[in-house]
Amino acid sequence: MASPTTSAGWRCCGRGVDAEQVRSTRAQRRLADQGQAADPRSSLATHGRQPSNDAQTAAAREVLCTSMPGFEEALTPGEVSAGHVDAVAAATRNLDGEQAAEFTAEAESLLGDATRQGVDTFAKNCRDLARSIRARHNSRADADSATA
């Protein structure tokens, strides 16, 4: 059984690896956008020998960290985990551009929550926020169509 100190060391080291993967995936994506490299999901799955769903998760994590850089900054020293970042990415996956922008505007508050909450609680709160934003936008759209 690992001691609490050893476990904390592994968690911190693992998060540093997660943050490095975000930066590497971002560099790969930029090269792919310029036609100089393969899509990072393909590279992670093929050369990184990761299952395709893990490669997809890593790519989504990078996109999220690019739009909410505070999460990447907190990921490096282990203030949040990859699970927290993945929770935000999952919650925003089906939001349209306007809804996602509204969610992203809450980044500072979400980051504070992530540093204080476990991943499961944080993920539920992210899903609830996304549902609330989506419902608000849907009710506005319904009201607009009723007046048109």
MOWO-V969630 format. One record per pair of residues at least 12 apart in sequence whose ideal C-beta (glycine too) atoms are under 10 Angstrom apart, sorted by the first residue. I is the first residue (numbers start at 1). GAP is how many residues later the second one is. Records with the same first field share a line. If there is no record, write none. Layout:
BEGIN
I = GAP / GAP
END
This chain:
BEGIN
8 = 70
9 = 69
11 = 67 / 70
12 = 64 / 65 / 66
13 = 65
14 = 64 / 67 / 68
15 = 59 / 60 / 61 / 62 / 63 / 64 / 65 / 66 / 67 / 69 / 70
16 = 59 / 60 / 61 / 62
17 = 65
18 = 40 / 43 / 47 / 54 / 57 / 58 / 60 / 62 / 63 / 64 / 65 / 67 / 68
19 = 42 / 46 / 52 / 53 / 54 / 55 / 56 / 57 / 58 / 59 / 63 / 66
20 = 55 / 56
21 = 19 / 23 / 27 / 29 / 37 / 40 / 41 / 54 / 61
22 = 36 / 37 / 39 / 40 / 41 / 42 / 43 / 44 / 49 / 50 / 53 / 54 / 60 / 63
23 = 39 / 42 / 49 / 53
24 = 16 / 19 / 20 / 24 / 34 / 38
25 = 15 / 16 / 18 / 19 / 23 / 30 / 33 / 34 / 35 / 36 / 37 / 38 / 40 / 41
26 = 14 / 33 / 35 / 36 / 37 / 39 / 40 / 46
27 = 13 / 35
28 = 12 / 13 / 14 / 15 / 16 / 19 / 30 / 31 / 34
29 = 12 / 14 / 30 / 33 / 34 / 37
31 = 12
39 = 16 / 20
40 = 15 / 16 / 18 / 19 / 22
41 = 12 / 13 / 14 / 15 / 16 / 17 / 18 / 19
42 = 13 / 17
43 = 12 / 16
44 = 12 / 13 / 14 / 15
45 = 13 / 14
57 = 25 / 28 / 29 / 32 / 33
58 = 24 / 28
59 = 30
60 = 25 / 26 / 28 / 29 / 30 / 32 / 33
61 = 14 / 21 / 24 / 25 / 27 / 28
62 = 23 / 27
63 = 26 / 29
64 = 21 / 22 / 23 / 24 / 25 / 26 / 27 / 28 / 29 / 40 / 43
65 = 20 / 23 / 24
67 = 21 / 22 / 25 / 33 / 34 / 36 / 37 / 40
68 = 17 / 20 / 21 / 24 / 35 / 36 / 38 / 39 / 40 / 42 / 43
69 = 38 / 42
70 = 37 / 38 / 40 / 41 / 42 / 44
71 = 13 / 14 / 17 / 18 / 36 / 39 / 40 / 43
72 = 13
73 = 38
74 = 37 / 38 / 40 / 41
75 = 39
79 = 32 / 35 / 36
80 = 30 / 31 / 33 / 34 / 35 / 37 / 39 / 42
81 = 33 / 37 / 38 / 41
82 = 37
83 = 31 / 35 / 36 / 37 / 39 / 40
84 = 26 / 27 / 29 / 30 / 31 / 33 / 34 / 35 / 38 / 39 / 42
85 = 29 / 34
86 = 33 / 37 / 40
87 = 23 / 27 / 30 / 32 / 33 / 34 / 35 / 36 / 37 / 38 / 39 / 40
88 = 15 / 16 / 18 / 19 / 22 / 23 / 26 / 34 / 35 / 38 / 41 / 42
89 = 37
90 = 33 / 36 / 37 / 40
91 = 12 / 19 / 31 / 32 / 33 / 34 / 35 / 36 / 37 / 38 / 39 / 40 / 42
92 = 12 / 34 / 35 / 37 / 38 / 41
93 = 37
94 = 36 / 40
95 = 35 / 38 / 39 / 42
96 = 37 / 38 / 41
98 = 35 / 39
99 = 31 / 34 / 35 / 37 / 38 / 39
100 = 30 / 33
101 = 32
102 = 27 / 28 / 30 / 31 / 32 / 34 / 35
103 = 23 / 26 / 27 / 29 / 30 / 31
105 = 28
106 = 20 / 23 / 27
109 = 20
110 = 12 / 15 / 16 / 19
113 = 12 / 13 / 16
114 = 12
END
